[in-house]
Amino acid sequence: MGFGGRSPAMGMTGTSFADNFEAAYSNPAGLGRNGRMELMLGATGGMFRLKLDGSEFPLDASQGMTIGFQLPLPFGGPLEDVLTLGAGFFTPFNTILRNDVRFAEAPQWTVIDRAQVVALQIGFGIGLERWIPGLRLGIGISGLAQNSGTLDVLLDETNQFVSLTEVQLLADFAPIAGLQFYRDNFSLGITYRSELVSAIDLDISVRNLPISLPLLGIDAYAHYDPHNLSVEGSWKPIPELMLALNLTWRRWSAYPGPAGATTDRSNFPPAMNFHDTVSPRLGMEYTSRRERLSLMARAGVAYEPTPAPRAAMAAVRDFNREPLLDMNGQVVMQPQRRLDNNRFIASAGFGLEWQTAHEPVLRIDVFGQAQALQARTHRVPAPGETQNMRTSGYVLVFGGVGGLSW
């Protein structure tokens, strides 16, 4: 989906050229590259039209608000014009953190359905152009909301069930590091983002019953971003036109799955068996300038390969995460219906910069994306069916940001 209004319009590129608050996510090295302070506000929404065996699979739309700022830090001496602070926030309109924990045998879109959580990015851009022309470094953190707590269930004096809940809203943080190097009409960018998890950890204690029950737990991942590395180059064949080519690697093989064990002796669902992916992306931007007005036309394409294997029968795991055996020594199998498809993404958008009569520059960026899911036939039928599942569909995403820079 991307972050902000410029990068999503250009096929989620931006590692090499991001120079405003979007760089807090795309590449913190770009923070301060344009030398401006800015404050931006916007919104993003996505609608899902997914199909399972030709029928629509319901999935709630995602809508949220984007806030971003960039602030060059006014140090003097050797740090003058060196450090810039930037941040970006995304918050869903109707929730802070949402997760549907389903059994592995229930059809579910594990990768696509990850958009309902508060997220933030904070970074520092470090301009080293004074000593090494064209070189910038950046460091930062990404954060996601987490939920942990306890639920006590007990019988009171009247033999009525009573529940006491204590929940804490926390955050998980992961580092981001980036580099940009630009000379003349060429720019290179590299960004590394560490694994980031939005977890739900709820302990359930049941007391005062005639029988003793173990401590139960809800251990789940509402959102998971794997380790990823982006390498990008951008080039301006003419001053008005910029082309960007990006490769992004994601370490999906480390994904443990959306749900954990309920007790310390519970069985685990089948292993996810995700594999790493490499996503190619291409973006372009054409700029037309007329006195105080600049108009930008943007477009991009991207290919997001699925990390998930086809849904199939898979081995249940015991509490040691080894294959579970039945009384005859045979491996216990169950359907694994974690669904995902390769996605072909086309994006477009435009930007506007208006130099007002006074100092501030008015900026508006809008974008749209169409994500087509490549049809896929799996190796297990849907519940109650006899033919193997077939999945397809599309996703539409729209958004924009606007604000002032000076």
C-alpha positions in Angstrom: 0.0 0.0 0.0 2.8 2.4 0.9 2.8 5.5 3.1 2.0 9.1 2.3 0.8 10.4 -1.0 3.9 10.4 -3.3 5.4 6.9 -2.9 2.1 5.0 -3.2 1.5 6.7 -6.5 4.9 5.6 -7.8 4.6 1.9 -7.2 5.8 2.1 -3.6 9.2 3.4 -4.7 10.9 6.2 -2.8 14.0 4.7 -1.2 16.3 6.8 -3.4 14.4 10.1 -3.7 12.1 10.5 -0.7 12.8 14.0 0.8 9.8 14.8 3.0 8.0 13.2 5.9 7.4 10.0 3.9 11.1 9.4 4.2 10.5 8.4 7.9 9.2 5.2 6.4 10.7 5.0 2.9 14.3 6.0 3.9 15.1 8.2 6.9 18.2 9.4 5.1 16.0 11.5 2.9 14.6 13.5 5.9 15.7 17.1 5.4 17.0 16.7 1.9 14.6 19.3 0.6 15.6 21.7 3.4 12.0 22.4 4.5 9.8 22.2 7.5 6.4 20.7 6.8 3.2 19.5 8.4 0.9 17.2 6.4 -2.5 15.6 7.1 -4.3 13.0 5.0 -6.3 9.8 4.7 -6.1 6.4 3.1 -8.7 3.8 2.4 -8.7 0.3 0.9 -11.5 -2.0 -0.3 -11.1 -5.7 -0.8 -12.9 -7.7 -3.5 -11.7 -11.2 -2.8 -13.1 -14.4 -4.3 -13.1 -18.0 -3.0 -14.4 -20.5 -5.5 -16.1 -17.7 -7.5 -18.0 -16.3 -4.5 -17.1 -13.1 -2.7 -15.1 -13.5 0.5 -16.0 -10.8 3.0 -13.2 -8.7 4.3 -13.7 -5.3 6.1 -12.4 -2.2 4.3 -9.5 -0.3 5.8 -9.7 3.4 6.4 -7.3 5.6 8.4 -5.7 9.0 8.9 -2.1 10.0 8.1 -0.2 12.7 9.9 3.4 13.6 9.1 5.9 16.3 9.9 9.5 17.2 9.1 11.6 19.6 11.2 15.2 20.6 10.5 16.9 20.9 13.9 18.4 24.4 14.5 21.9 23.4 15.7 24.9 25.6 15.1 28.5 24.9 14.5 29.4 21.6 12.8 25.8 20.4 13.2 24.3 23.3 11.3 21.9 22.0 8.5 22.9 18.4 9.4 20.1 16.8 11.5 16.4 16.7 10.6 13.6 15.1 12.6 10.7 13.5 10.8 7.7 11.4 11.7 4.6 9.8 10.2 1.6 8.3 11.9 -1.2 6.1 10.6 -4.3 5.4 12.7 -7.4 3.6 11.6 -10.6 5.6 12.0 -12.5 2.9 14.0 -10.0 0.9 15.9 -6.5 0.9 17.5 -5.8 -2.8 17.0 -7.9 -5.5 15.5 -7.2 -9.2 14.9 -9.4 -12.2 14.0 -7.8 -15.4 15.4 -9.1 -18.3 13.4 -8.3 -22.0 13.3 -5.9 -23.0 10.6 -8.6 -25.0 8.8 -10.8 -21.9 8.4 -10.2 -20.0 5.1 -8.4 -16.7 5.8 -6.2 -14.2 4.0 -3.2 -14.1 6.3 -1.0 -11.6 4.3 -3.6 -9.2 2.9 -5.7 -8.7 6.1 -3.0 -6.8 8.0 -4.2 -3.2 7.8 -6.1 -2.5 11.1 -3.5 -1.3 13.5 -2.0 2.0 14.7 1.5 2.5 13.2 4.2 5.2 13.6 7.6 6.0 12.1 10.1 8.4 13.6 13.5 9.1 12.1 16.5 11.3 11.9 18.1 12.4 8.6 21.8 13.1 8.8 23.1 15.3 6.0 26.8 14.7 5.3 27.0 16.7 2.1 29.4 19.2 3.7 32.0 16.5 4.0 31.0 14.0 1.3 29.0 15.5 -1.5 25.7 13.8 -2.0 25.8 11.5 1.0 23.0 11.2 3.5 22.4 8.7 6.3 19.3 8.0 8.4 18.2 6.1 11.4 14.7 5.7 12.9 12.2 3.4 14.5 8.8 1.9 13.4 6.2 1.1 16.0 2.9 -0.8 16.1 0.3 -1.0 18.8 0.2 -4.1 21.0 -2.3 -5.5 23.5 -1.5 -7.5 26.6 -3.3 -8.2 29.9 -5.2 -10.7 32.0 -8.8 -12.0 32.2 -9.9 -13.6 35.5 -13.0 -15.8 35.4 -14.4 -17.1 38.7 -17.6 -18.1 40.5 -18.8 -15.7 43.2 -20.8 -16.5 46.4 -24.0 -16.9 44.4 -22.4 -19.3 41.9 -22.6 -16.7 39.1 -19.7 -16.3 36.7 -17.7 -13.0 37.2 -15.0 -11.8 34.9 -12.3 -9.2 35.7 -10.3 -7.8 32.8 -7.1 -5.7 32.9 -5.7 -4.8 29.5 -2.7 -2.6 28.6 -2.0 -1.0 25.3 1.7 -1.1 24.5 3.9 -0.7 21.5 6.6 -2.7 19.7 9.4 -0.9 18.1 11.9 -1.9 15.4 14.9 -0.1 14.0 15.2 1.4 10.5 18.4 2.5 8.8 19.0 4.0 5.4 21.5 5.6 3.1 21.1 8.0 0.1 23.7 9.1 -2.3 22.9 11.5 -5.1 25.0 13.2 -7.8 23.7 15.2 -10.8 20.7 13.3 -12.2 21.2 10.0 -10.4 20.3 8.9 -6.9 20.9 5.6 -5.0 19.0 4.5 -1.8 19.2 1.6 0.5 16.8 1.0 3.5 16.8 -1.8 6.1 13.7 -2.4 8.3 13.8 -4.9 11.1 11.0 -7.3 12.0 8.0 -5.6 13.5 5.2 -7.3 15.3 1.8 -6.2 16.6 1.0 -8.9 19.2 -2.0 -9.8 21.4 -1.0 -11.5 24.6 -4.0 -12.2 26.9 -3.8 -14.6 29.9 -7.1 -16.2 31.0 -7.3 -17.5 34.6 -10.3 -19.6 35.6 -10.8 -20.0 39.4 -13.2 -21.3 42.0 -14.5 -24.2 39.9 -15.0 -27.8 41.1 -12.2 -28.8 38.7 -8.8 -27.2 38.1 -8.1 -25.6 34.7 -4.7 -24.6 33.4 -3.8 -21.1 32.6 -5.2 -20.3 29.2 -3.8 -17.8 26.8 -4.6 -15.9 23.6 -1.3 -15.5 21.8 -1.7 -14.0 18.4 -0.1 -11.6 15.8 -2.5 -8.9 14.6 0.2 -7.6 12.2 3.6 -8.8 11.1 6.2 -7.1 9.0 9.2 -9.2 8.2 12.8 -8.1 8.0 13.1 -6.3 4.7 15.8 -4.6 2.6 15.1 -2.2 -0.3 17.6 -1.1 -2.9 16.7 1.5 -5.4 18.1 3.7 -8.1 16.5 6.8 -9.7 17.5 8.7 -12.7 16.4 11.9 -14.4 17.0 11.7 -18.2 15.6 15.2 -18.5 15.1 17.7 -15.6 11.3 17.2 -15.7 11.2 13.4 -15.6 12.4 11.0 -12.9 12.4 7.2 -13.2 12.9 4.8 -10.3 13.6 1.1 -10.1 13.3 -0.7 -6.7 13.9 -4.3 -5.5 12.6 -5.1 -2.0 13.5 -8.4 -0.2 11.3 -9.6 2.6 12.3 -12.4 5.1 8.9 -14.1 5.3 10.5 -17.4 6.1 10.8 -16.3 9.7 7.0 -15.7 10.1 5.8 -18.0 12.9 2.1 -17.7 12.0 -0.8 -15.6 13.3 -1.7 -17.8 16.4 0.2 -19.6 19.1 -0.6 -22.2 21.7 -3.5 -21.9 24.2 -1.7 -23.7 27.1 1.9 -24.8 27.6 0.8 -28.3 26.5 -1.4 -27.4 23.6 -0.8 -28.5 20.1 0.4 -26.0 17.5 -1.3 -25.6 14.1 0.6 -26.7 11.0 3.8 -24.7 10.2 3.4 -21.8 7.9 6.3 -22.7 5.6 6.4 -19.2 4.1 9.4 -18.4 1.9 11.3 -15.2 1.3 10.2 -12.9 -1.5 11.7 -10.2 -3.8 9.4 -7.6 -5.2 10.4 -5.4 -8.2 8.9 -1.9 -8.5 9.0 0.8 -11.1 7.9 4.4 -10.6 7.9 7.6 -12.7 7.2 11.3 -12.0 6.9 14.1 -14.5 7.0 17.7 -13.2 5.7 20.8 -15.0 6.5 24.2 -13.5 4.7 27.5 -14.2 6.0 30.4 -12.1 4.7 29.7 -8.5 2.9 26.5 -9.5 4.3 23.0 -9.9 2.3 20.0 -11.1 3.5 16.4 -10.8 2.1 13.4 -12.7 3.0 10.1 -11.2 2.6 6.4 -12.1 4.1 3.1 -11.1 3.8 -0.7 -11.3 4.9 -3.4 -8.9 4.8 -7.2 -8.5 4.3 -8.6 -5.0 4.9 -12.4 -5.1 3.1 -14.4 -2.4 5.2 -15.9 0.4 2.6 -18.5 1.2 2.4 -22.0 -0.2 -0.8 -23.3 -1.7 -3.4 -24.3 0.9 -3.1 -28.1 1.5 -3.2 -30.8 4.1 -0.5 -30.4 6.6 0.9 -32.0 9.8 -0.4 -30.8 13.2 2.5 -30.1 15.6 2.7 -31.1 19.3 3.7 -28.7 22.1 7.4 -29.3 21.1 6.5 -28.2 17.6 7.2 -31.7 16.3 4.7 -33.6 14.1 1.8 -35.0 16.2 1.4 -38.7 16.0 -1.8 -40.7 16.6 -2.1 -44.0 18.5 -1.0 -45.9 15.4 2.1 -43.8 15.0 0.8 -41.9 12.0 1.2 -38.2 11.5 -2.0 -36.3 12.3 -3.0 -34.2 9.3 -5.5 -31.3 9.0 -6.3 -28.7 6.3 -4.2 -25.6 6.3 -6.3 -22.9 4.6 -4.0 -19.8 4.8 -4.8 -18.0 1.5 -2.7 -15.6 -0.5 -2.0 -14.8 -4.2 0.6 -13.1 -6.2 -0.4 -9.4 -6.8 0.1 -7.2 -9.8 -0.1 -3.5 -8.8 -0.7 -0.5 -10.9 -0.7 3.0 -9.3 -1.1 6.6 -10.4 -1.5 10.0 -8.8 -0.6 13.7 -9.0 1.0 16.3 -6.8 0.6 20.1 -6.6 2.9 22.7 -5.0 1.8 26.3 -4.9 4.1 29.0 -3.6 1.8 31.3 -1.7 2.3 35.1 -1.6 3.9 34.6 1.7 6.4 32.0 2.8 4.5 28.7 3.1 4.2 26.3 0.1 0.9 24.5 -0.2 1.3 20.8 -1.1 -1.3 18.2 -2.1 -0.5 14.6 -3.1 -3.2 12.1 -4.1 -2.9 8.5 -5.4 -4.9 5.4 -6.4 -3.8 1.8 -6.6 -5.4 -1.3 -8.3 -4.0 -4.6 -7.1 -5.0 -7.6 -9.1 -4.7 -11.0 -7.5 -3.4 -13.7 -9.8 -5.9 -16.7 -9.8 -4.6 -19.6 -7.8 -5.8 -23.2 -7.4 -5.0 -24.8 -4.0 -4.6 -28.4 -3.0 -7.5 -28.7 -0.6 -11.2 -28.0 -0.9 -13.1 -25.4 1.1 -15.1 -26.9 4.1 -18.0 -28.9 2.8 -16.8 -28.9 -0.8 -15.1 -31.5 -3.0 -13.2 -29.4 -5.5 -9.9 -27.8 -4.6 -10.2 -24.1 -3.6 -9.6 -21.4 -6.2 -8.8 -17.8 -5.1 -8.7 -14.5 -7.0 -9.9 -10.9 -6.7 -8.6 -7.4 -6.5 -7.9 -4.6 -4.0 -8.5 -0.9 -4.6 -6.6 1.7 -2.5 -7.1 5.5 -2.6 -5.6 8.3 -0.5 -4.0 11.6 -0.3 -2.2 14.1 2.0 -2.1 17.9 2.0 -0.4 20.6 4.1 2.2 23.3 4.2 5.9 23.4 4.0 8.2 26.4 4.5 
